[in-house]
Amino acid sequence: MITLVIGSALSVLAGIAIGVIVTIDPLTPELRNRTLVQPSDVALALACGGAGVLAFSRGASLSLVGVMVAVALVPPLTAAGIYTGAGYPAAGANALFLFTVNLVCVNVAGILTFLFQGLPPKSWRMTASIILVWLLILTLLMSMMAGTIFLDIGSWDSLIGNIAPAE
């Protein structure tokens, strides 16, 4: 947990430094895609979580597991920092939303992968409660994502408008 917080903070801070120093085009596709929650992002996070747990349970290097998880978590964090540093806080908030969705998906996939592998938890009651909480959070995030995709709520255009940086 401590490494997640420190790594997340460092990613955002590095992004802020880049956003302050370098002039960015907020519509650059690679950067903009880190502010939009799409089904492919959810699939990537679920795959990374499952692959990370499979690698961990098979005795793979912990650095390999870290890379698998970082693929889903670091890009949106860095994009949040870049947008915030460049004066686009709404886009930064969207990138943090993608990070949150990815974090929940990585955890849900990890828990389910352990269960599918037959690796029992210390307490089934505790595990059932944790899965229920994560699935509830995932459901809430998915409903927010559906609102963005189908109703244009919180979309790039409605949040950014004319793409002018904050004063």
Rosetta constraint file for C-alpha pairs under 8 A:
AtomPair CA 1 CA 5 HARMONIC 6.37 0.50
AtomPair CA 2 CA 6 HARMONIC 6.14 0.50
AtomPair CA 3 CA 7 HARMONIC 5.74 0.50
AtomPair CA 4 CA 8 HARMONIC 5.89 0.50
AtomPair CA 5 CA 9 HARMONIC 6.07 0.50
AtomPair CA 6 CA 10 HARMONIC 6.13 0.50
AtomPair CA 7 CA 11 HARMONIC 6.14 0.50
AtomPair CA 8 CA 12 HARMONIC 6.27 0.50
AtomPair CA 8 CA 74 HARMONIC 7.30 0.50
AtomPair CA 8 CA 77 HARMONIC 6.67 0.50
AtomPair CA 9 CA 13 HARMONIC 6.02 0.50
AtomPair CA 10 CA 14 HARMONIC 5.95 0.50
AtomPair CA 11 CA 15 HARMONIC 6.18 0.50
AtomPair CA 11 CA 74 HARMONIC 6.58 0.50
AtomPair CA 11 CA 77 HARMONIC 5.89 0.50
AtomPair CA 11 CA 78 HARMONIC 5.17 0.50
AtomPair CA 11 CA 81 HARMONIC 7.42 0.50
AtomPair CA 12 CA 16 HARMONIC 6.12 0.50
AtomPair CA 12 CA 77 HARMONIC 5.39 0.50
AtomPair CA 12 CA 78 HARMONIC 5.08 0.50
AtomPair CA 12 CA 79 HARMONIC 7.73 0.50
AtomPair CA 12 CA 80 HARMONIC 6.46 0.50
AtomPair CA 12 CA 81 HARMONIC 4.40 0.50
AtomPair CA 12 CA 82 HARMONIC 7.67 0.50
AtomPair CA 13 CA 17 HARMONIC 6.22 0.50
AtomPair CA 13 CA 78 HARMONIC 7.90 0.50
AtomPair CA 13 CA 81 HARMONIC 6.17 0.50
AtomPair CA 14 CA 18 HARMONIC 6.31 0.50
AtomPair CA 14 CA 78 HARMONIC 6.95 0.50
AtomPair CA 14 CA 81 HARMONIC 6.97 0.50
AtomPair CA 14 CA 82 HARMONIC 7.98 0.50
AtomPair CA 15 CA 19 HARMONIC 6.03 0.50
AtomPair CA 15 CA 77 HARMONIC 7.75 0.50
AtomPair CA 15 CA 78 HARMONIC 4.68 0.50
AtomPair CA 15 CA 79 HARMONIC 6.42 0.50
AtomPair CA 15 CA 80 HARMONIC 7.04 0.50
AtomPair CA 15 CA 81 HARMONIC 4.00 0.50
AtomPair CA 15 CA 82 HARMONIC 4.27 0.50
AtomPair CA 15 CA 83 HARMONIC 7.83 0.50
AtomPair CA 15 CA 85 HARMONIC 7.15 0.50
AtomPair CA 16 CA 20 HARMONIC 6.09 0.50
AtomPair CA 16 CA 78 HARMONIC 7.86 0.50
AtomPair CA 16 CA 80 HARMONIC 7.90 0.50
AtomPair CA 16 CA 81 HARMONIC 4.19 0.50
AtomPair CA 16 CA 82 HARMONIC 4.86 0.50
AtomPair CA 16 CA 83 HARMONIC 7.38 0.50
AtomPair CA 16 CA 84 HARMONIC 6.20 0.50
AtomPair CA 16 CA 85 HARMONIC 4.21 0.50
AtomPair CA 16 CA 86 HARMONIC 7.46 0.50
AtomPair CA 17 CA 21 HARMONIC 6.15 0.50
AtomPair CA 17 CA 81 HARMONIC 7.72 0.50
AtomPair CA 17 CA 82 HARMONIC 7.33 0.50
AtomPair CA 17 CA 85 HARMONIC 6.57 0.50
AtomPair CA 18 CA 22 HARMONIC 5.65 0.50
AtomPair CA 18 CA 81 HARMONIC 7.99 0.50
AtomPair CA 18 CA 82 HARMONIC 5.93 0.50
AtomPair CA 18 CA 85 HARMONIC 7.18 0.50
AtomPair CA 19 CA 23 HARMONIC 6.88 0.50
AtomPair CA 19 CA 24 HARMONIC 7.03 0.50
AtomPair CA 19 CA 81 HARMONIC 6.93 0.50
AtomPair CA 19 CA 82 HARMONIC 4.14 0.50
AtomPair CA 19 CA 83 HARMONIC 6.23 0.50
AtomPair CA 19 CA 84 HARMONIC 7.00 0.50
AtomPair CA 19 CA 85 HARMONIC 4.22 0.50
AtomPair CA 19 CA 86 HARMONIC 4.42 0.50
AtomPair CA 19 CA 87 HARMONIC 7.99 0.50
AtomPair CA 20 CA 82 HARMONIC 7.62 0.50
AtomPair CA 20 CA 85 HARMONIC 4.80 0.50
AtomPair CA 20 CA 86 HARMONIC 5.40 0.50
AtomPair CA 22 CA 86 HARMONIC 7.96 0.50
AtomPair CA 23 CA 86 HARMONIC 7.13 0.50
AtomPair CA 24 CA 86 HARMONIC 7.03 0.50
AtomPair CA 26 CA 31 HARMONIC 7.18 0.50
AtomPair CA 26 CA 32 HARMONIC 6.65 0.50
AtomPair CA 26 CA 83 HARMONIC 7.44 0.50
AtomPair CA 26 CA 163 HARMONIC 7.50 0.50
AtomPair CA 27 CA 31 HARMONIC 7.29 0.50
AtomPair CA 27 CA 32 HARMONIC 5.78 0.50
AtomPair CA 28 CA 32 HARMONIC 5.87 0.50
AtomPair CA 29 CA 33 HARMONIC 5.86 0.50
AtomPair CA 30 CA 34 HARMONIC 6.88 0.50
AtomPair CA 31 CA 35 HARMONIC 7.38 0.50
AtomPair CA 31 CA 79 HARMONIC 6.23 0.50
AtomPair CA 32 CA 36 HARMONIC 7.01 0.50
AtomPair CA 34 CA 75 HARMONIC 6.74 0.50
AtomPair CA 34 CA 76 HARMONIC 5.08 0.50
AtomPair CA 34 CA 79 HARMONIC 6.29 0.50
AtomPair CA 34 CA 95 HARMONIC 5.61 0.50
AtomPair CA 34 CA 98 HARMONIC 7.07 0.50
AtomPair CA 35 CA 76 HARMONIC 7.00 0.50
AtomPair CA 35 CA 79 HARMONIC 7.55 0.50
AtomPair CA 35 CA 80 HARMONIC 7.89 0.50
AtomPair CA 35 CA 91 HARMONIC 6.17 0.50
AtomPair CA 35 CA 92 HARMONIC 7.24 0.50
AtomPair CA 35 CA 93 HARMONIC 7.95 0.50
AtomPair CA 35 CA 94 HARMONIC 4.83 0.50
AtomPair CA 35 CA 95 HARMONIC 4.12 0.50
AtomPair CA 35 CA 96 HARMONIC 7.76 0.50
AtomPair CA 35 CA 97 HARMONIC 7.78 0.50
AtomPair CA 35 CA 98 HARMONIC 6.50 0.50
AtomPair CA 35 CA 156 HARMONIC 7.71 0.50
AtomPair CA 36 CA 94 HARMONIC 6.78 0.50
AtomPair CA 36 CA 95 HARMONIC 7.10 0.50
AtomPair CA 36 CA 98 HARMONIC 6.84 0.50
AtomPair CA 36 CA 155 HARMONIC 7.74 0.50
AtomPair CA 36 CA 156 HARMONIC 7.54 0.50
AtomPair CA 37 CA 41 HARMONIC 6.38 0.50
AtomPair CA 37 CA 42 HARMONIC 7.69 0.50
AtomPair CA 37 CA 97 HARMONIC 7.77 0.50
AtomPair CA 37 CA 98 HARMONIC 5.48 0.50
AtomPair CA 37 CA 101 HARMONIC 7.90 0.50
AtomPair CA 37 CA 145 HARMONIC 6.32 0.50
AtomPair CA 38 CA 42 HARMONIC 6.74 0.50
AtomPair CA 38 CA 145 HARMONIC 7.62 0.50
AtomPair CA 38 CA 149 HARMONIC 7.93 0.50
AtomPair CA 39 CA 43 HARMONIC 6.23 0.50
AtomPair CA 40 CA 44 HARMONIC 6.08 0.50
AtomPair CA 41 CA 45 HARMONIC 6.20 0.50
AtomPair CA 41 CA 72 HARMONIC 7.82 0.50
AtomPair CA 41 CA 102 HARMONIC 7.31 0.50
AtomPair CA 42 CA 46 HARMONIC 6.14 0.50
AtomPair CA 42 CA 101 HARMONIC 7.25 0.50
AtomPair CA 42 CA 102 HARMONIC 6.38 0.50
AtomPair CA 42 CA 105 HARMONIC 6.69 0.50
AtomPair CA 43 CA 47 HARMONIC 6.05 0.50
AtomPair CA 44 CA 48 HARMONIC 6.05 0.50
AtomPair CA 44 CA 72 HARMONIC 6.71 0.50
AtomPair CA 45 CA 49 HARMONIC 6.10 0.50
AtomPair CA 45 CA 69 HARMONIC 7.75 0.50
AtomPair CA 45 CA 72 HARMONIC 5.28 0.50
AtomPair CA 45 CA 102 HARMONIC 5.19 0.50
AtomPair CA 45 CA 103 HARMONIC 7.52 0.50
AtomPair CA 45 CA 105 HARMONIC 5.61 0.50
AtomPair CA 45 CA 106 HARMONIC 5.32 0.50
AtomPair CA 46 CA 50 HARMONIC 6.15 0.50
AtomPair CA 46 CA 102 HARMONIC 7.78 0.50
AtomPair CA 46 CA 105 HARMONIC 5.21 0.50
AtomPair CA 46 CA 106 HARMONIC 5.32 0.50
AtomPair CA 46 CA 108 HARMONIC 7.58 0.50
AtomPair CA 46 CA 109 HARMONIC 5.25 0.50
AtomPair CA 47 CA 51 HARMONIC 5.90 0.50
AtomPair CA 47 CA 106 HARMONIC 7.77 0.50
AtomPair CA 47 CA 109 HARMONIC 7.38 0.50
AtomPair CA 48 CA 52 HARMONIC 5.84 0.50
AtomPair CA 48 CA 68 HARMONIC 5.27 0.50
AtomPair CA 48 CA 69 HARMONIC 5.59 0.50
AtomPair CA 48 CA 71 HARMONIC 7.38 0.50
AtomPair CA 48 CA 72 HARMONIC 6.85 0.50
AtomPair CA 48 CA 106 HARMONIC 6.49 0.50
AtomPair CA 49 CA 53 HARMONIC 6.33 0.50
AtomPair CA 49 CA 68 HARMONIC 7.38 0.50
AtomPair CA 49 CA 69 HARMONIC 6.25 0.50
AtomPair CA 49 CA 105 HARMONIC 7.15 0.50
AtomPair CA 49 CA 106 HARMONIC 4.04 0.50
AtomPair CA 49 CA 107 HARMONIC 6.41 0.50
AtomPair CA 49 CA 108 HARMONIC 7.67 0.50
AtomPair CA 49 CA 109 HARMONIC 5.13 0.50
AtomPair CA 49 CA 110 HARMONIC 5.00 0.50
AtomPair CA 50 CA 54 HARMONIC 6.17 0.50
AtomPair CA 50 CA 106 HARMONIC 7.26 0.50
AtomPair CA 50 CA 109 HARMONIC 5.09 0.50
AtomPair CA 50 CA 110 HARMONIC 5.14 0.50
AtomPair CA 50 CA 112 HARMONIC 7.92 0.50
AtomPair CA 50 CA 113 HARMONIC 5.68 0.50
AtomPair CA 51 CA 55 HARMONIC 6.03 0.50
AtomPair CA 51 CA 65 HARMONIC 7.83 0.50
AtomPair CA 51 CA 68 HARMONIC 7.03 0.50
AtomPair CA 52 CA 56 HARMONIC 6.06 0.50
AtomPair CA 52 CA 64 HARMONIC 7.72 0.50
AtomPair CA 52 CA 65 HARMONIC 4.67 0.50
AtomPair CA 52 CA 66 HARMONIC 7.45 0.50
AtomPair CA 52 CA 68 HARMONIC 5.69 0.50
AtomPair CA 52 CA 69 HARMONIC 6.51 0.50
AtomPair CA 52 CA 110 HARMONIC 7.38 0.50
AtomPair CA 53 CA 57 HARMONIC 5.93 0.50
AtomPair CA 53 CA 65 HARMONIC 7.38 0.50
AtomPair CA 53 CA 110 HARMONIC 5.56 0.50
AtomPair CA 53 CA 113 HARMONIC 6.66 0.50
AtomPair CA 53 CA 114 HARMONIC 6.97 0.50
AtomPair CA 54 CA 58 HARMONIC 6.10 0.50
AtomPair CA 54 CA 113 HARMONIC 7.24 0.50
AtomPair CA 54 CA 114 HARMONIC 7.98 0.50
AtomPair CA 55 CA 59 HARMONIC 6.36 0.50
AtomPair CA 55 CA 60 HARMONIC 5.09 0.50
AtomPair CA 55 CA 61 HARMONIC 7.74 0.50
AtomPair CA 55 CA 64 HARMONIC 7.64 0.50
AtomPair CA 55 CA 65 HARMONIC 6.33 0.50
AtomPair CA 56 CA 60 HARMONIC 5.45 0.50
AtomPair CA 56 CA 61 HARMONIC 7.29 0.50
AtomPair CA 56 CA 62 HARMONIC 6.80 0.50
AtomPair CA 56 CA 65 HARMONIC 6.35 0.50
AtomPair CA 60 CA 64 HARMONIC 6.89 0.50
AtomPair CA 60 CA 65 HARMONIC 7.47 0.50
AtomPair CA 61 CA 65 HARMONIC 6.74 0.50
AtomPair CA 62 CA 66 HARMONIC 6.16 0.50
AtomPair CA 63 CA 67 HARMONIC 6.19 0.50
AtomPair CA 64 CA 68 HARMONIC 6.35 0.50
AtomPair CA 65 CA 69 HARMONIC 6.42 0.50
AtomPair CA 66 CA 70 HARMONIC 5.92 0.50
AtomPair CA 67 CA 71 HARMONIC 6.19 0.50
AtomPair CA 68 CA 72 HARMONIC 7.49 0.50
AtomPair CA 69 CA 73 HARMONIC 6.53 0.50
AtomPair CA 69 CA 106 HARMONIC 7.23 0.50
AtomPair CA 70 CA 74 HARMONIC 5.34 0.50
AtomPair CA 71 CA 75 HARMONIC 7.13 0.50
AtomPair CA 72 CA 76 HARMONIC 7.91 0.50
AtomPair CA 72 CA 99 HARMONIC 7.77 0.50
AtomPair CA 72 CA 102 HARMONIC 6.17 0.50
AtomPair CA 72 CA 103 HARMONIC 7.87 0.50
AtomPair CA 73 CA 77 HARMONIC 6.66 0.50
AtomPair CA 73 CA 99 HARMONIC 5.75 0.50
AtomPair CA 73 CA 102 HARMONIC 6.41 0.50
AtomPair CA 73 CA 103 HARMONIC 6.74 0.50
AtomPair CA 74 CA 78 HARMONIC 6.10 0.50
AtomPair CA 74 CA 99 HARMONIC 7.96 0.50
AtomPair CA 75 CA 79 HARMONIC 6.09 0.50
AtomPair CA 76 CA 80 HARMONIC 6.05 0.50
AtomPair CA 76 CA 95 HARMONIC 5.03 0.50
AtomPair CA 76 CA 96 HARMONIC 6.42 0.50
AtomPair CA 76 CA 98 HARMONIC 6.32 0.50
AtomPair CA 76 CA 99 HARMONIC 5.50 0.50
AtomPair CA 77 CA 81 HARMONIC 6.41 0.50
AtomPair CA 77 CA 95 HARMONIC 6.63 0.50
AtomPair CA 77 CA 96 HARMONIC 6.27 0.50
AtomPair CA 77 CA 99 HARMONIC 6.38 0.50
AtomPair CA 78 CA 82 HARMONIC 6.16 0.50
AtomPair CA 79 CA 83 HARMONIC 6.02 0.50
AtomPair CA 79 CA 92 HARMONIC 6.76 0.50
AtomPair CA 79 CA 95 HARMONIC 6.26 0.50
AtomPair CA 80 CA 84 HARMONIC 6.01 0.50
AtomPair CA 80 CA 89 HARMONIC 8.00 0.50
AtomPair CA 80 CA 91 HARMONIC 7.04 0.50
AtomPair CA 80 CA 92 HARMONIC 3.87 0.50
AtomPair CA 80 CA 93 HARMONIC 6.59 0.50
AtomPair CA 80 CA 94 HARMONIC 7.60 0.50
AtomPair CA 80 CA 95 HARMONIC 5.04 0.50
AtomPair CA 80 CA 96 HARMONIC 6.03 0.50
AtomPair CA 81 CA 85 HARMONIC 5.89 0.50
AtomPair CA 81 CA 92 HARMONIC 6.55 0.50
AtomPair CA 82 CA 86 HARMONIC 6.05 0.50
AtomPair CA 82 CA 92 HARMONIC 7.55 0.50
AtomPair CA 83 CA 87 HARMONIC 6.22 0.50
AtomPair CA 83 CA 88 HARMONIC 4.94 0.50
AtomPair CA 83 CA 89 HARMONIC 6.29 0.50
AtomPair CA 83 CA 91 HARMONIC 6.13 0.50
AtomPair CA 83 CA 92 HARMONIC 5.09 0.50
AtomPair CA 84 CA 88 HARMONIC 5.20 0.50
AtomPair CA 84 CA 89 HARMONIC 4.71 0.50
AtomPair CA 84 CA 91 HARMONIC 7.59 0.50
AtomPair CA 84 CA 92 HARMONIC 5.34 0.50
AtomPair CA 86 CA 165 HARMONIC 7.23 0.50
AtomPair CA 87 CA 165 HARMONIC 4.76 0.50
AtomPair CA 87 CA 166 HARMONIC 5.03 0.50
AtomPair CA 87 CA 167 HARMONIC 7.36 0.50
AtomPair CA 88 CA 92 HARMONIC 6.40 0.50
AtomPair CA 88 CA 160 HARMONIC 7.82 0.50
AtomPair CA 88 CA 164 HARMONIC 7.67 0.50
AtomPair CA 88 CA 165 HARMONIC 5.16 0.50
AtomPair CA 88 CA 166 HARMONIC 6.02 0.50
AtomPair CA 89 CA 93 HARMONIC 6.14 0.50
AtomPair CA 89 CA 166 HARMONIC 7.30 0.50
AtomPair CA 90 CA 94 HARMONIC 6.38 0.50
AtomPair CA 90 CA 159 HARMONIC 6.08 0.50
AtomPair CA 90 CA 160 HARMONIC 6.52 0.50
AtomPair CA 91 CA 95 HARMONIC 6.33 0.50
AtomPair CA 91 CA 156 HARMONIC 7.09 0.50
AtomPair CA 91 CA 159 HARMONIC 7.47 0.50
AtomPair CA 91 CA 160 HARMONIC 7.03 0.50
AtomPair CA 92 CA 96 HARMONIC 6.32 0.50
AtomPair CA 93 CA 97 HARMONIC 6.27 0.50
AtomPair CA 94 CA 98 HARMONIC 6.45 0.50
AtomPair CA 95 CA 99 HARMONIC 6.33 0.50
AtomPair CA 96 CA 100 HARMONIC 6.21 0.50
AtomPair CA 97 CA 101 HARMONIC 6.29 0.50
AtomPair CA 98 CA 102 HARMONIC 6.12 0.50
AtomPair CA 99 CA 103 HARMONIC 6.03 0.50
AtomPair CA 100 CA 104 HARMONIC 6.28 0.50
AtomPair CA 101 CA 105 HARMONIC 6.19 0.50
AtomPair CA 101 CA 138 HARMONIC 7.12 0.50
AtomPair CA 101 CA 141 HARMONIC 6.29 0.50
AtomPair CA 101 CA 142 HARMONIC 7.98 0.50
AtomPair CA 102 CA 106 HARMONIC 6.03 0.50
AtomPair CA 103 CA 107 HARMONIC 6.32 0.50
AtomPair CA 104 CA 108 HARMONIC 6.11 0.50
AtomPair CA 104 CA 134 HARMONIC 6.63 0.50
AtomPair CA 104 CA 137 HARMONIC 7.35 0.50
AtomPair CA 104 CA 138 HARMONIC 6.26 0.50
AtomPair CA 105 CA 109 HARMONIC 5.96 0.50
AtomPair CA 105 CA 138 HARMONIC 7.09 0.50
AtomPair CA 106 CA 110 HARMONIC 6.03 0.50
AtomPair CA 107 CA 111 HARMONIC 6.17 0.50
AtomPair CA 107 CA 134 HARMONIC 7.68 0.50
AtomPair CA 108 CA 112 HARMONIC 6.13 0.50
AtomPair CA 108 CA 131 HARMONIC 7.04 0.50
AtomPair CA 108 CA 134 HARMONIC 6.32 0.50
AtomPair CA 108 CA 135 HARMONIC 7.16 0.50
AtomPair CA 109 CA 113 HARMONIC 5.92 0.50
AtomPair CA 110 CA 114 HARMONIC 6.30 0.50
AtomPair CA 111 CA 115 HARMONIC 6.38 0.50
AtomPair CA 111 CA 131 HARMONIC 7.40 0.50
AtomPair CA 112 CA 116 HARMONIC 6.04 0.50
AtomPair CA 113 CA 117 HARMONIC 6.09 0.50
AtomPair CA 114 CA 118 HARMONIC 6.49 0.50
AtomPair CA 114 CA 119 HARMONIC 5.42 0.50
AtomPair CA 114 CA 120 HARMONIC 7.53 0.50
AtomPair CA 115 CA 119 HARMONIC 5.74 0.50
AtomPair CA 115 CA 120 HARMONIC 6.55 0.50
AtomPair CA 120 CA 124 HARMONIC 7.88 0.50
AtomPair CA 121 CA 127 HARMONIC 6.64 0.50
AtomPair CA 123 CA 127 HARMONIC 6.20 0.50
AtomPair CA 124 CA 128 HARMONIC 5.98 0.50
AtomPair CA 125 CA 129 HARMONIC 6.31 0.50
AtomPair CA 126 CA 130 HARMONIC 6.20 0.50
AtomPair CA 127 CA 131 HARMONIC 6.08 0.50
AtomPair CA 128 CA 132 HARMONIC 6.06 0.50
AtomPair CA 129 CA 133 HARMONIC 6.21 0.50
AtomPair CA 130 CA 134 HARMONIC 6.17 0.50
AtomPair CA 131 CA 135 HARMONIC 5.94 0.50
AtomPair CA 132 CA 136 HARMONIC 6.05 0.50
AtomPair CA 133 CA 137 HARMONIC 6.20 0.50
AtomPair CA 134 CA 138 HARMONIC 6.00 0.50
AtomPair CA 135 CA 139 HARMONIC 5.98 0.50
AtomPair CA 136 CA 140 HARMONIC 6.26 0.50
AtomPair CA 137 CA 141 HARMONIC 6.15 0.50
AtomPair CA 138 CA 142 HARMONIC 5.96 0.50
AtomPair CA 139 CA 143 HARMONIC 6.14 0.50
AtomPair CA 140 CA 144 HARMONIC 6.34 0.50
AtomPair CA 141 CA 145 HARMONIC 6.11 0.50
AtomPair CA 142 CA 146 HARMONIC 6.03 0.50
AtomPair CA 143 CA 147 HARMONIC 6.20 0.50
AtomPair CA 144 CA 148 HARMONIC 6.34 0.50
AtomPair CA 145 CA 149 HARMONIC 6.19 0.50
AtomPair CA 146 CA 150 HARMONIC 5.74 0.50
AtomPair CA 146 CA 151 HARMONIC 7.50 0.50
AtomPair CA 147 CA 151 HARMONIC 4.99 0.50
AtomPair CA 147 CA 152 HARMONIC 6.38 0.50
AtomPair CA 147 CA 153 HARMONIC 5.47 0.50
AtomPair CA 147 CA 154 HARMONIC 7.84 0.50
AtomPair CA 148 CA 152 HARMONIC 4.70 0.50
AtomPair CA 148 CA 153 HARMONIC 4.63 0.50
AtomPair CA 148 CA 154 HARMONIC 5.65 0.50
AtomPair CA 148 CA 155 HARMONIC 5.55 0.50
AtomPair CA 149 CA 153 HARMONIC 7.71 0.50
AtomPair CA 149 CA 155 HARMONIC 7.71 0.50
AtomPair CA 152 CA 158 HARMONIC 7.46 0.50
AtomPair CA 153 CA 158 HARMONIC 7.27 0.50
AtomPair CA 154 CA 158 HARMONIC 6.09 0.50
AtomPair CA 154 CA 159 HARMONIC 5.93 0.50
AtomPair CA 155 CA 159 HARMONIC 6.08 0.50
AtomPair CA 156 CA 160 HARMONIC 5.76 0.50
AtomPair CA 156 CA 161 HARMONIC 7.66 0.50
AtomPair CA 157 CA 161 HARMONIC 5.04 0.50
AtomPair CA 157 CA 162 HARMONIC 7.75 0.50
AtomPair CA 160 CA 164 HARMONIC 7.29 0.50
